[in-house]
């Protein structure tokens, strides 16, 4: 079963995501705060939905960190916001998709379905070998 991690501080929005995700027969995991990369790696989500302006940080920063780290770059990320510039913000932070609040339920459902179907597991990064070790010297 695909895992969807939702990082959203608003209870009503979280309930909407939970109902929608469970209806799609996907596993729902939520956090009301930004969580560090090592916790995300432990959760192993297929898709992460991040509010652009959660308390204590910026969702865009976490999105950019996820998309530029080889261990998490394959995880699909959706940025959400009431900001009318969310498409531009999502692009600048390498998000796979964006959703404007309040959500159109059909767009929310189709976006989650599409990204969950395209999701690949997070990469397992092996320790780097030195140039000399590769040559067997």
N, C-alpha and C positions, 0 to 999 in steps of 0.2 A: 504494500500500500504506500502510495506517495505521501510524503510529509510536507505540510505547509506550515511554516513558522510565521506568525503574525506579530509584529512589534508595533503596538498601538496602545496609547494610554486612555483613550475614550472607551468606556464600558459599552455604550450603545453600538459603537462601530465594531468593537470586538465581538459582540453578540451577533451582529449581522454577518461578520466574517465566519464565525463559528457555524452558524446555521447553514450558510452557503457552502462552506467547505465540507461539512458532514453530509449535506444533501448530494454532493458530488462524489461521495464515498472516498474521501481523502482524509488523512489524519490531520487533525487540527492541534497545533501547539501555539501557545501565546506567551507574550511577555509584555509588561507595561513599561519596560525600560529598554534602552539600548543594551545589548549584551556583547561581551567581548568575543573576539574571533575564536578563541579556544573553546568557548561554550558552544558556539555555533558548530564548530567541527565535531563536538561530542554529540550534538543533536542530529547531525547529518540530514538537514532538510533538503528537499528537492526544489522548493520555491520559498522565497522569503518576501513577505509584504512588509514594507517599512514606511511608517509615517515620516514625512520629511521633517517635521518639527516636533518630535517627542520631547518630553521633559529631559533636561540635562544633556543636550547634545543636538546634533543634526543627523538625520537619517541619511542625508546625502553623503556625509563623510563615511558612514559605515558601508553604504552601497559601494562607494569608490574603493574602499579597502577590500571588500569582498571580491569585486570584479578585477582587481589588480593582483590579488594573491593567487598563485597557481593552484593552491589547495582548494580554493573556493570559487574560482572564476567560472566554473561550469554551472554553479547554482544560479537558477533564474531569480531575478530580483525585480519587484514591482515597487515603485515609489508612489506614495499617495499624499495628497495635500489639498487644501482649499485654495492654495495659491494658483492664480490663473496662469502662471508661467511654468506650471509643473511639467509640461512636455519638454521645454528647454532645460529645466533643472534636471530632469531625468536623463536627458541626453548628455549633459555635462558631467553627470556622475555615473555614466555607463550602465544605467538601469536597462533591463530588457523590456520594460513596459512601465506605464504610469496610469494612474487613475485619479480623476478629479473628484473631490468630495463636494457635494453629496453624490454617492455612487448611482449610476444607472445599473440596476441589478442584472440586466442582460449582458451589459459590457463586462461587469465584474465576473459573472459566470463564464463567459466566453474567454476572457483573459486568463482566468485561473485554469480552465480546462486546457487551453492551448499550451500554456507554459508547463503545466504538470505533464502533459503528453510529451513535450520536447525535453523534459528534464533528464539530465544524466547525473549519475552519482558524483559526489565530490571526488576529486583526484587524490590518490594517495601519492604523496611526494616522497620519493626516496632520497636519502642523503646524497649530496653531490659528491662525486668522485673527483679526485684531483686528476689533472692532465696526466701525471706520471702513473697513477694507478690504472687508468684506462689503457695506457700503453704496456702495462705490466712491468714497469721498470722499478 
